[in-house]
């Protein structure tokens, strides 16, 4: 993929890598959220394979998995810590969710209110992307996730508001123990009930190797980008009475 690659920091205090696509014009912005143990480079091979006409912005999780340098090698970064599968720690999950929400506002302000904005998430980044889809759907034109679902957090509700036909693609890996089928299907069903345009695809091995999801992702992005003027999805009015 022909591109221009730079690294910067946002007002939300997240370091990010920005890749400006030179593939036939730019149709908007894609925020790519890496998985547990990854960094801002983790999804670069997938983004190169997809070759989308979107500026890709990849923020890096703020929590290093090797904080004191005691372990050999680079252990990567985590967005949040978890008590068990599907149950993130409320403090760290809430903190990074707030940071990413502010990051979306920053990018939206920078690109202009008419600029279409998409989310792509993998693993922990997918869980956050799904949650953000329910929190700020009026800022988004589409969300695609690999091994993502709505988490269950004691004392907190991640239930989405009304979605106004927001395109949402769940790619589920049936071989993954860290992305249980029940949580993925429950999440997809809930978003469909809230009027999202939901697709659920199963790709074995996609959690371990996101490149396996390139075909359904590319097809979904191209269909989503072709439906009407891309500026029509940003900004939709929020539904204050749904929750």
N, C-alpha and C positions, 0 to 999 in steps of 0.2 A: 504494500500500500504506500503510495506516495504521500508523504506527510512532513510537517514541521513539528519538532518535538521540543518542548521547553518545560522547566520546572519552576514552581513558584509557591507562595504561601497566600492563603486567603484571609480576609478580615475575620473569618470564623476560626482562625488559628490552625487550619489544616494545611499541611503540605500537600501539593497535588502536582501531577504531571499532565500537561495539556498537549494534545496532538491535533493539529489542524489538518484535516483531510484535504488533499488536492485531487480527489477522485471525482471529477466532473461537477464541481460546485458544492457549496455547503448548504444543507437543508435544515440545520439546527444544531443542538448540543446534546451530547450523551454523557451522563455522569456514570462512570463505571466503578462499582464498589467491590473490592477484592475480598477474598475469604480469609479465614483464620490462618495465621502463619504466613500470609502473603504480604505484598507491599504494592506500591503504585505501579510496579512493572508487571504484576502477576497476570493481568488480563490482556496485556499487549499482544501476545500471539493470537488470541481470539479476535481482538479488534482488527488486527492486520488481516486475518482470514476473512472477516466479515466485509471489510472494505466498504464501509458505509459512507455516504456523503454527509457526515456529521463530525463536528469538532468533539473529540473525546477528551473528557476531563476525568482523571483518575486520582481521587484523594487517597491519602495514606492514613490508615488507622493510627491513633495516637499512642497505643500501648504496646511497647516492645515486649517480646516474649523472652528476652535475655537482658533484663534491666541492669544487671551489675557486671555483665561481661564474663560471668563464671563459666558459661557453656561455650564449647568450641563451635565455630561456625555461626552463620546468621540464622537466627530462629524466627525471623519475621515479626509481624505485628498483629495484634488482635484489636477488634473493635470493642469487645466486651468480654466479661467472664461469665460463666454459666454454672448453675448448681447441678443441672443435669440436661439431657437432650430436650430441647424445646422450652427450657425454663431458664432464661438469662437472669443474671444478677441485676436487680432493679437499678442500683446506683450507676453501674458502668454502662448498662444498656441505655438508661435514660440520658446519661451524659452525652454519649456519642450520637443518640437520636437527635438531641437538641443541636449538637454541633453540625450535623448533616442538614437539619432543617434550616439553620442559619446559612449554611453553604449554598443550599438551593436558592434562598432569597438573594444571596450575594451574586450568584451566577445569573439569576433571572434579571436582577437590576442591571448587571453589567451588559447583558446581551440585549436588553430591551424587552418591554412587556409583550411584544408581538412574537418574540423568538420561541420556537417550539423546543421543549425540554423533555428528554427521555432518561429513564433510569435502567441500568443493567447491573444485576447483582449476582454474586456467586458465594455460596456457603453463608458465613456470617453477613457478608454484604448483601446477600439475597434476602435474609431475614429482615434486615434493616430496610431494604428497598420495598418489600411488601408492606411493612409497617408505615413507611413514609407515604406509600400510595394511598393508604387509608387516612393519613393525617392531612396531606396537602394535595389532594387530587386536582384542585383547581389550577395548580402550577405545572401540571404534568400532561404530556401528550401520549405517554405510553410507558409501561414498566414490564421488563422481562427479567425473569429470575431463574437461576439454576440452583436447585436444592433450597428453595425458599418457602417460608410459611409464616403465618402469624404466630408469634410466641405467646406463651402463657406466663404472665408475671403476677405474682401475688400482690394484691392491692392496686393493680393497674388494669386499665382496659385498653386493648389495642383494636377494638372493634372499629371498622371503617365507617365513614359517613357515606352519604349517597354519592355514587361515582360518576354519574352522567356519561355512561358508555365509555369510560376510560379503558383503552386496550390493555390487557394484562395477560402475559404469557407465563405460565408455570411449566418449567422443565423439571420433571421428577426422575430421579435415578432409582429404579426399583432395587438396586444392589446396595444402596447407601443405608447404613444403620443410623447415620447422623441426621437424616432427613426422612423421618417416618412417613409412610404413605398416608396414614390416617390424618396427620397434621396438615399435609399438603392438600389432601382432598377436602378436608373441613374448611381450610382457608379459601380454596377456589370456590367452594359452594357459597360461603359467606359473601365473598365479593360479587358473585353472580347475583345473589339475592339483593345486593345493594346497587344493582344496575351497572356493574362493570361488564365489559365485553371480554369474557374469560376464555382462554384456551389452556388445556392441560395436555402435555405431551410427555411420554415416557421414553427416556434414552438411557439404556444401561451404560454405566461407566462415566456418565457426564459429571458426577460430583467429583470424582478423582481426576478426570481429564475434561475440562470445559470445552476443549476443541471438538469433542464428540457431538456437541450441541450446535455446531456451526450451521448445518443445513436448516433446521427449524427456526433458528434465530434469524438467519438471513432472509428466509421466506417471510417471517412475521414482520421484520422491520421494513422490508420492501412493500408489503401490503399496507402496513400502517402509514408509511410515508406517502403512498399513492392515494389514500382516501381523503379527497377534498383538499382545500388549501391548508397547509400545515400550520398556518397561523391561527386557524379557527379553534384550536384546542387550548390556547393560552391567551388570556385567563378566563376560565369559566367562573361564574359566581358560586361561592360556597353555599352549601345548604345548611343554614344555621339550625334548622329544625330537625335534622337527622343526626343520629349518633348511635 
